[in-house]
Amino acid sequence: MEVDMQRIRVFFGIALAAVILMSIPAHSQQATPSTEKALAEKTFTGELSKIDTSSKLIAVKGPDQKDMMFNYNDDTLVVSPDKTVQGLTGKTGAQLRISYHEERGSNLATKIELIEK
């Protein structure tokens, strides 16, 4: 009887371990479709309207004459002679190409390119 109880305990221990291992989601490391869509890189081209360096915001006027707002951060690549967002502050009306993705309801610029005429 004691041997049977020991076998039952071992069996339940193995079964419990199997259930725990199988309950760990295999997809937890993968991006969900909505996450992939939100992080999809997009491009916007237009004229520089304004820059707010304290809020790290840049406004670019598109072909429809409406401003589109972009956040930027220290990781945003700036392709211009100065290579900084601050170097763009005196260039209102300059053509820019912004590479960005949507993040937490806003547009995060990953690359800001000054288009030289």
C-alpha positions as CSV (number, residue, x, y, z in Angstrom):
1,M,0.0,0.0,0.0
2,E,2.8,2.4,0.9
3,V,4.6,1.7,-2.5
4,D,1.3,2.5,-4.3
5,M,1.0,5.8,-2.5
6,Q,4.5,6.7,-3.4
7,R,3.9,5.9,-7.1
8,I,0.8,8.0,-7.0
9,R,2.7,11.0,-5.5
10,V,5.4,10.6,-8.2
11,F,2.8,10.4,-10.9
12,F,1.0,13.5,-9.7
13,G,4.3,15.4,-9.3
14,I,5.2,14.6,-12.9
15,A,1.7,15.5,-14.1
16,L,1.8,18.8,-12.2
17,A,5.2,19.7,-13.7
18,A,3.9,18.9,-17.2
19,V,0.8,21.1,-16.7
20,I,3.0,24.0,-15.4
21,L,5.4,23.7,-18.4
22,M,2.5,23.6,-20.9
23,S,0.8,26.6,-19.4
24,I,3.8,28.9,-20.1
25,P,2.6,30.6,-23.3
26,A,4.9,29.9,-26.2
27,H,3.9,33.1,-27.9
28,S,4.9,35.4,-25.1
29,Q,8.1,36.3,-26.8
30,Q,6.5,37.1,-30.1
31,A,4.8,40.3,-31.2
32,T,1.1,40.3,-31.6
33,P,-0.4,41.4,-34.9
34,S,-1.5,44.7,-33.4
35,T,2.0,45.3,-32.0
36,E,3.5,44.6,-35.4
37,K,1.1,47.0,-37.0
38,A,1.8,49.7,-34.5
39,L,5.6,49.4,-34.9
40,A,5.5,49.3,-38.7
41,E,7.8,52.0,-40.1
42,K,6.0,54.8,-42.1
43,T,7.3,57.8,-43.9
44,F,5.9,61.3,-44.1
45,T,7.3,64.2,-46.3
46,G,6.4,67.8,-45.9
47,E,7.5,71.3,-44.8
48,L,8.8,72.0,-41.4
49,S,6.2,74.1,-39.5
50,K,7.7,74.3,-36.0
51,I,9.9,72.6,-33.4
52,D,9.4,72.5,-29.7
53,T,12.7,71.3,-28.3
54,S,11.5,71.4,-24.7
55,S,8.6,69.0,-25.5
56,K,10.6,67.2,-28.2
57,L,7.9,67.8,-30.7
58,I,8.2,68.6,-34.4
59,A,5.3,69.7,-36.7
60,V,5.5,69.0,-40.4
61,K,2.9,70.4,-42.9
62,G,1.8,67.8,-45.4
63,P,0.4,68.2,-48.9
64,D,-3.1,68.8,-47.4
65,Q,-1.7,71.8,-45.6
66,K,-2.4,70.2,-42.2
67,D,0.3,69.8,-39.6
68,M,1.3,66.3,-38.5
69,M,3.0,66.1,-35.1
70,F,5.9,63.8,-34.3
71,N,7.7,63.1,-31.1
72,Y,11.4,62.5,-31.2
73,N,14.0,61.3,-28.6
74,D,17.7,60.9,-28.2
75,D,17.7,57.8,-30.4
76,T,16.1,59.7,-33.4
77,L,18.6,59.9,-36.3
78,V,18.8,63.4,-37.8
79,V,20.2,63.6,-41.4
80,S,21.2,67.3,-41.9
81,P,24.4,69.3,-42.0
82,D,24.1,69.9,-38.2
83,K,22.9,66.4,-37.4
84,T,20.7,67.7,-34.5
85,V,17.1,68.7,-34.2
86,Q,18.2,72.0,-32.8
87,G,20.0,72.7,-36.1
88,L,16.6,72.6,-37.8
89,T,15.0,75.2,-35.6
90,G,15.7,78.1,-38.0
91,K,14.6,76.2,-41.1
92,T,10.9,76.7,-41.1
93,G,9.5,75.7,-44.5
94,A,12.4,73.3,-45.2
95,Q,11.4,70.0,-46.8
96,L,11.7,67.1,-44.4
97,R,11.2,63.3,-44.7
98,I,10.2,61.7,-41.4
99,S,10.5,58.0,-40.8
100,Y,8.3,57.1,-37.8
101,H,6.1,54.5,-36.1
102,E,3.1,54.8,-34.0
103,E,3.8,54.3,-30.3
104,R,1.3,54.8,-27.4
105,G,-1.0,56.9,-29.6
106,S,1.6,59.2,-30.9
107,N,4.0,59.3,-33.9
108,L,7.6,58.6,-32.8
109,A,10.2,59.8,-35.3
110,T,13.0,57.4,-35.8
111,K,14.7,59.4,-38.6
112,I,14.4,63.1,-39.6
113,E,16.0,63.9,-43.0
114,L,16.5,67.4,-44.3
115,I,15.8,67.3,-48.1
116,E,18.2,69.7,-49.8
117,K,16.9,71.5,-52.9
